[in-house]
Amino acid sequence: MKPASKSVIFNHGNFFAGPIIIVGYFMLGINLIAALAFNYEAFVLFPIGLIICFNRVGVEINTETSEYRHYFLLARLRIGTWKDLLSDYPDISLLKITERRALLSGLSGSITEQKTFIHVVLLNHNHRKKMLLVKCNNKENADIVINDLREQTHLNYTKYQPKLSRKSQSRKNQRRR
């Protein structure tokens, strides 16, 4: 395991979804009750509950060696393999993403909520693969993140333009007609 001397960490939150985390807390509660009742056989599920409830995933970038890793955080240990950043993802870009949620109600019909986020992403050479670093609420915050990373890692700031195959280009042209 390499020491993370100058690392930038982008935490993406929990690995498991909300309902599964609730089951994890339920498992922890059952194990606590079992431990109080001196039933140590039920205590076997305790590590599983801990893993479900208290894990995180994200991306860590070592700015000194220009390496990155997708990590799984467990008990303050980041688990993941280091890879070369500039050979895998030499470009950085902004993507404007609109997320929509619809809530159906029997009384008022449907309510639609729409939010726009700016994603800071790393891109490979042909822009086919993206790696999300951070989701920002406005462009100013995203620009701060990009400028800091560009200074530290020498990434190229480019516009997102994936190269399309001829087959994809012909399908795209047919839809425009």
N, C-alpha and C positions, 0 to 999 in steps of 0.2 A: 504494500500500500504506500503510495507516494504522499509525502507531506504536502498539504495544500497551503503553500506559502502565500501566494497572491491569487486567491480564487475569488471569482464572482459567482454567487449562488442564486439561481432562479428557482424558487420553490413553487411547484405546481399544485400543491395541496395533497389531500389524501389519495391513496391508491384505490381504496374501496369506495363504493357509493354510500350515500347516507343510510339507507335501510340496513345494509350489511354492518355498518358501524354501530347502529343501534343494537343489532344482534350481538356484536362484540362486547358492548357495555353490559348487555344482559348476561353474557357468559361470565364476565368479570364479577357481576353481582352474585350470581349463583356460586361461583367459586369462593367468594368471600363468606357467604353463608355456610358453605360446606366446610370451610376452614374453621369457622367459629364452632361448628358442630363436631369438630375433630374427625371429619370424614375426608381423609387425605387422598382417597382414590379419585374423588371428583375434582381434585386440584390439578389434574392432568390437563384440563382445558384452559387453565390460566394463561400459559404462554400463547396459545392461539388467540385468546381474547386480547392480549396485549398487542400482538402483531396486527390484528384487525383494527384496533382503536388508535394506536399511536405510531402509525407509519406515515411517511411522506415520500413523494416522488418529485423529481425535478432535474435540472441540468446544472452542472458545475463546470465552469471554465477556468482553467489555470492560465493566467495571463503571462506568466514568465516563460512557460514551455509551449504555449499555444496548443493546449490539449483540452479536450472536453470529455465529459462522461454523463450518461443518463444514470442517475443514482436512485437508490431505494434507501431511505433513511430509516434505520431501525436502532433504537437505543443509542442515539447520537453517533452512530457509525454510518457513513455513506458507503453503500456497496454498489460498485459498478466498475467497468473496465475503461481505462483511459484510451482515447483515440486522438489522432492528429486532427486538429481543428481546420487548418488551412487546406489540407488535402481533401477532406470530406466536405466541408462547408466554407468555401472561401468568401462568400458574399453575405451581406446583411441587408435586410429590406424591411419596409413597413407594409402591412396589409390592413386595409379598412374592412372590418367584418361587422355585419349587421346581424344581431341575434333577435329573433322574434319568439314570443311566448304567447300562447292563446289560453285563456281561461274560460271555460264554458260554464254558464250559470243558467239555471232554469228561469230566473226572474228577468234578468236583463240581457239575455242572449249571450254573446261572447265578448270578452274584453281582450284586446290584443295589446301587448306591450312590446315596444321595439327599442333596442339599445344599440348604439354604435360603439365599437371598440377599435383601438389601433393595436394590432399585434406586431411585436418585434420578432422577426423570424430570421434564422440562418438558412441560406439556400445553397444547394450543391451547384456544380458547374452548369448544368442545363436547366436549373430551377425546377426540376421535377420533384425533388425531395425537399421538404421544409421541416425545420425544427423550431417549435415555438419556444421563445425565451420568456417573454412577459406580455401580459395583456394590459394595456393602458387605457385610461378613460379619455385622454385627449392627446393631440399630436405633440404638444410641448413636452410632456413627460416622456413620450416615446423618443423624441429627438435627443433629450438628455441621456437616455439609456444608450442610444446608438452612438452618440459622440464619445461617451466614456469608453464604450467597447472598442470603437475604431482606434482611439488613441492607444489603448492597451494591447490590442491584438493585431492591428494592421489589416482588418477586414475591409473589403471593398463595399461601399454603399452603392447599391444598384436598384433600379426599378424592377419589380417582379415581372418577368417576361419569359414564361416557359416556352421552350422550343417544341412546336407541335410536329407530329409526324404528318406525312402526306394524307394518310387516311383520316386523321383528326381534322386537318385543314379542309378536306373535301366535305366532311360532315358539318363543319362550322359554316362553310360557304353555302351549303344546301339550306341550312336553317335561316340564313339571312335573306334568301330569295323569297 
